[in-house]
Amino acid sequence: MKELYVPSTLVMLVHCVDLPFMPTRDTFEDQTAEGKEKGFALEKQYVSELLKLGIRSKFFLSYERPQSFITDLAKKEKVDLVVLGCGGKHTLANIILGSVSQYVLNHAHCAVAICRNGTYHHEPRTPSPKCFKSS
């Protein structure tokens, strides 16, 4: 990803709390607290790493549907590229609602790069249409 860096780069980190598909009061409270805690741990880790590299960043924690939150934020902030993970989870919610990466790929106003299982592979060749969408 360092090939994408320019001095004016601003990295926006987004953590959307994974809410239960069919919550009970107990699971909802537990999962939102756990998700918030995980989000702030990720913020601390990644903001610190980016700061060491001299890269500016903003962190967003959301309880909204990640699909619409990411695409709306990208449009509002005039983002040039959305990079997101694709963990390959096949939950009932993903089967019914569709995956976050698929939604963002189809609805974002800008280019989208999807990193499967937390790894990013940059190869000097034409990307597969399944992995990238150009604006």
Secondary structure, DSSP 8 states (H G I E B T S, - for coil): -GGG--TT-EEEEEEE----SS--HHHHHHHHHHHHHHHHHHHHHHHHHHHHTT-EEEEEEE-S-HHHHHHHHHHHTT-SEEEEEE-----HHHHHH--HHHHHHHH-SSEEEEEETT-----SS---TTTEE--
